[in-house]
Amino acid sequence: MGRSSKNKKRKRSLDNNDISSSSTVAAADVAPVSTIIKTNNNQNQKQKKIKKKKKQKTSKSRLRSEQQQQQRFWNEDCKDLPLLSNYNNNCGSSISTKREWTAETEFNTIKNVIDIEWLMTDDDDDDDDDDKEQVNIDPIPLNEEDEVFESIKNCKQAFEDIPSFLFTKARRLTNKFEVLGKGRRFINRSAMKLANMDHFLKLIIPPPSSESKAESSSSSDDDCHFVGFADLCGGPGGFSEYLQWKMPSIIGWGITLNDSNADCCNWKIDGTPNLTLEYGDLTNNETILKFVARILSSSKCAKGVNLVVGDGGFVQARDKEDQETMMHRLILCQMITMYHILQPGGNFVCKTFEISNQFSISLIALLVSTFHQVAIVKPVTSRPASSERYIIAKNLRQRSSDKQLQELLQLNANWNDTKDDRRMVATTIPKIVYSKLKDIHYRLATVQEQACRAILEYATTQGKGGGGGHHSYHQAKTINRHAYYDYWGV
Ligand SMILES: C[S@@+](CC[C@H](N)C(=O)[O-])C[C@H]1O[C@@H](n2cnc3c(N)ncnc32)[C@H](O)[C@@H]1O
């Protein structure tokens, strides 16, 4: 502390002493202590009451002004928005409901806050023949839900006219879980998505402690069962970072595109003796096979890895109407790589978008026939307004034959010369799986549509000088992210 500030401090305290020591007032003039305390208490209470009233008044008038702004928006601006006025003629009904957040509801949310649809689990293996009935793979029909999809489409179009700073702000303020993506030890929110899914789905199993290892007579080959992962399309590296943090002894191989926009997606973590990072285009068979060879020729994981994570995505496809189709090939290639390197018993995580057209469904059919458990998952850390979701495939049944691998590689090699409807990797799917795919498709679309409309509402009111979806803002502020981190163990 500087001398002058020390002196000032000292002076201030001296001044206080001066006051008390100079306050030599005749004893008769002094009210009894209890009276003073009482009077002070009364005054304090009065002041408190006034403050409380003021606060109530302010929040009431804030609420009134929010309601007025909302009303103005619905009365005046809503008409200008084709999306909102077209939607179910719902112009005027509030799109987001303000929920009461109490510690209890929050804890229940923390526990349950992930949307998992198990398409098929081990239990289904023994199920009756009804569940094994196969149906042809058809695109998922829109049916009665088509206005929801229409609304999402309109929203995505409307987003293009919103300045990006405003869009980002609106997205942040209307998603109460947005805060979960930042400020926790990892380089990006992707890492938090994997942490979130890993917590609920137990994707990596830490190796047994050395004592329990000694007790079990496991051979050294089994060690590999616990230690290897591959991070496909992994830049900037949040997934690898999370996995290495969760299990420091883990050995990983990562590959990602050397992006022209290096700021966005190139590796931002360093390779280590335990983590080999490289660049390459995974839609190229040669790149796939070189990557595969590097892993299988390693001394540690010659039998393959036990976890493959694939998070492929590219900016050109983001929020595009045909995002699902644009992602087909990259998802296929991540699956081809996975089938080459995953050990039986291993797990696979792969980012996907809508799964509604024939090719996407055929990829799911292939996974369902080769893994014991398959789920579609939307972690809370994945923005609700996006179409993003993850495929989780657990416990690979067996290695694919060379012939099967060759067929997949061939499909990729001939990709551009093959018509859409000839690209299928399966032609039938269990009826029950198809029906569950439909369920989750509609369910996620409903949530997505609400989130999209909240963003649009915020951006539009804010853009026109209104208050901009304050209810959503309050929701965004109310979650306690540390409670979530603690629950997920990160
Ligand atoms: C959403 S990011 C992945 C984020 C990453 N999981 C993390 O935790 O940081 C998508 C990545 O896919 C990569 N990608 C896109 N197309 C690719 C391709 N053909 N081959 C390899 N990587 C690709 C992008 O360059 C980008 O790094």
The ligand as an SDF file (V2000), in Angstrom:
LIG
                    3D

 27 29  0  0  0  0  0  0  0  0999 V2000
  -17.5640  -28.2210  -33.9870 C   0  0  0  0  0  0  0  0  0  0  0  0
  -15.9320  -28.3570  -34.4700 S   0  0  0  0  0  0  0  0  0  0  0  0
  -15.3490  -29.5890  -33.3890 C   0  0  0  0  0  0  0  0  0  0  0  0
  -15.1400  -29.0960  -32.0030 C   0  0  0  0  0  0  0  0  0  0  0  0
  -14.3070  -30.0320  -31.1760 C   0  0  0  0  0  0  0  0  0  0  0  0
  -14.9900  -31.2820  -30.8830 N   0  0  0  0  0  0  0  0  0  0  0  0
  -13.8390  -29.4360  -29.8850 C   0  0  0  0  0  0  0  0  0  0  0  0
  -14.1500  -30.0340  -28.8470 O   0  0  0  0  0  0  0  0  0  0  0  0
  -13.1640  -28.4270  -29.8680 O   0  0  0  0  0  0  0  0  0  0  0  0
  -16.0400  -29.1630  -36.0120 C   0  0  0  0  0  0  0  0  0  0  0  0
  -14.7130  -29.5410  -36.5940 C   0  0  0  0  0  0  0  0  0  0  0  0
  -14.9120  -30.3880  -37.7340 O   0  0  0  0  0  0  0  0  0  0  0  0
  -13.8260  -30.1340  -38.6080 C   0  0  0  0  0  0  0  0  0  0  0  0
  -14.0710  -30.6810  -39.9480 N   0  0  0  0  0  0  0  0  0  0  0  0
  -14.9980  -30.2870  -40.8360 C   0  0  0  0  0  0  0  0  0  0  0  0
  -14.8770  -30.9920  -41.9810 N   0  0  0  0  0  0  0  0  0  0  0  0
  -13.8450  -31.8620  -41.7920 C   0  0  0  0  0  0  0  0  0  0  0  0
  -13.2330  -32.8330  -42.6050 C   0  0  0  0  0  0  0  0  0  0  0  0
  -13.6480  -33.0520  -43.8670 N   0  0  0  0  0  0  0  0  0  0  0  0
  -12.1970  -33.5280  -42.1230 N   0  0  0  0  0  0  0  0  0  0  0  0
  -11.7520  -33.3000  -40.8590 C   0  0  0  0  0  0  0  0  0  0  0  0
  -12.2940  -32.3830  -40.0390 N   0  0  0  0  0  0  0  0  0  0  0  0
  -13.3250  -31.6620  -40.5010 C   0  0  0  0  0  0  0  0  0  0  0  0
  -13.7840  -28.6190  -38.5900 C   0  0  0  0  0  0  0  0  0  0  0  0
  -12.5850  -28.1440  -39.1440 O   0  0  0  0  0  0  0  0  0  0  0  0
  -13.9070  -28.3540  -37.0940 C   0  0  0  0  0  0  0  0  0  0  0  0
  -12.6550  -28.3540  -36.5030 O   0  0  0  0  0  0  0  0  0  0  0  0
  1  2  1  0
  2  3  1  0
  2 10  1  0
  3  4  1  0
  4  5  1  0
  5  6  1  0
  5  7  1  0
  7  8  2  0
  7  9  1  0
 10 11  1  0
 11 12  1  0
 11 26  1  0
 12 13  1  0
 13 14  1  0
 13 24  1  0
 14 15  1  0
 14 23  1  0
 15 16  2  0
 16 17  1  0
 17 18  1  0
 17 23  2  0
 18 19  1  0
 18 20  2  0
 20 21  1  0
 21 22  2  0
 22 23  1  0
 24 25  1  0
 24 26  1  0
 26 27  1  0
M  CHG  2   2   1   9  -1
M  END
$$$$
